[in-house]
Amino acid sequence: MTNDKIWLSSPHMGGNELKYIHEAFAENWIAPLGPNVSGFESDIQKYLKGNVEVAALSSGTAALHLALIMLGVSQDDEVLCQSMTFAASANPIRYLGANPVFIDSESKTLNICPEQLENAIEDRIKKGKKPKAIVAVHLYGMPYQVDEVHKIAAKYDIPVIEDAAEALGSTYKGKNCGTFGELAILSFNGNKIITTSGGGALVAKTEQMKQKAVFLATQARDNAPHYQHSEIGYNYRLSNISAGIGRGQMEVLDDRVHTRREMFDFYVNLFRDIDGVRLFSEPSADYFSNHWLSVITIDSEVTGFSREDLREALAALNIECRPLWKPMHMQPVFADSPFYGTGVAERMFEDGLCLPSGSNLSDSDRSRISTAIKSHLKK
Ligand SMILES: *Cc1c(COP(=O)(O)O)cnc(C)c1O
């Protein structure tokens, strides 16, 4: 048996990606526009169903930046943001000189806690500032409590930016993640369920909103024969080469979701009778996760080992695991930002571990993972 590195989540090509890239070369569409960009956008639109319009962009972070701009967020505004997430969910708030207010997770889905969200809204309004937007994340592919979160958002009339970077292929009550927010974002970074090497998308409700995003993403050029600008623009469009990879990947997305869910089932079996280890699963039939990453929490008082013990044991065998995202309110760069919560995200960060979940893991990889984990559990 080889000892090659087993990654947490690595790119997995479908086979047709190069065909689309060759077409781009043949037609000289070596640019941030072209048939692959339009084709990729329409593939995503069809996949998401729902009445949405998609703008392909250079990254998920760029999509979040534009989403905040389009919702009118500017200097000194406040934006509510799930604390337990990747820094890219929060950084664009600061790009605009606005301030994030972080919200704890609930322990069913690991995502933004509706109770703490409402607490925070009431308190910020009492302090004199109504938040401009809510950034809610479907972490590791698990949908957040969509009905509860959007009900609160509607009650206070605050738009939701849905960060579906990790959740393409996940659904809530049969509807696709990426279609719930006022605006939603997707990511096609190298570690995501499908990848364009680097890339993202903004999902809008109307053609007009999509065109606004494309306008901002292409240097905000006014309609004139010369270069005329009455707004600040960005260079955020997706390359036609990268979009070619995306078109190939969209052909196999359902397959990738299926295989990631099989990886999850593999861990269900592995941890079935293990006290003190909890595998994060869908809380009810309303939730369908793409299981981008399979996540466990370890109660070290029961198991006798911590998540770091297990992570290090697996790392020694060249098997990559990662702690969960370190909550934003615990990050040095956001030390001054307000936080509303009761310690749920902090505990998850202490006890949680992401396990190798790639759709390209072989039977022999799975058997190495299984042997390694079982032998650690026996100790
Ligand atoms: C990956 C990711 C992003 C950012 O996407 P990029 O394409 O890497 O810029 C944003 N939010 C979450 C939750 C992510 O996992």
The ligand as an SDF file (V2000), in Angstrom:
LIG
                    3D

 15 15  0  0  0  0  0  0  0  0999 V2000
  -14.3850   29.3510    0.0330 C   0  0  0  0  0  0  0  0  0  0  0  0
  -15.2870   30.2230    0.7890 C   0  0  0  0  0  0  0  0  0  0  0  0
  -15.4790   31.5690    0.4550 C   0  0  0  0  0  0  0  0  0  0  0  0
  -14.6560   32.3220   -0.5330 C   0  0  0  0  0  0  0  0  0  0  0  0
  -14.5590   31.8250   -1.7850 O   0  0  0  0  0  0  0  0  0  0  0  0
  -13.2490   32.1020   -2.6870 P   0  0  0  0  0  0  0  0  0  0  0  0
  -13.7300   31.6510   -4.0280 O   0  0  0  0  0  0  0  0  0  0  0  0
  -12.1570   31.2650   -2.1300 O   0  0  0  0  0  0  0  0  0  0  0  0
  -12.9570   33.5480   -2.6480 O   0  0  0  0  0  0  0  0  0  0  0  0
  -16.4280   32.2980    1.1670 C   0  0  0  0  0  0  0  0  0  0  0  0
  -17.1320   31.7480    2.1590 N   0  0  0  0  0  0  0  0  0  0  0  0
  -16.9590   30.4640    2.5210 C   0  0  0  0  0  0  0  0  0  0  0  0
  -17.7810   29.9070    3.6320 C   0  0  0  0  0  0  0  0  0  0  0  0
  -16.0170   29.6650    1.8710 C   0  0  0  0  0  0  0  0  0  0  0  0
  -15.8270   28.4080    2.2800 O   0  0  0  0  0  0  0  0  0  0  0  0
  1  2  1  0
  2  3  1  0
  2 14  2  0
  3  4  1  0
  3 10  2  0
  4  5  1  0
  5  6  1  0
  6  7  2  0
  6  8  1  0
  6  9  1  0
 10 11  1  0
 11 12  2  0
 12 13  1  0
 12 14  1  0
 14 15  1  0
M  END
$$$$
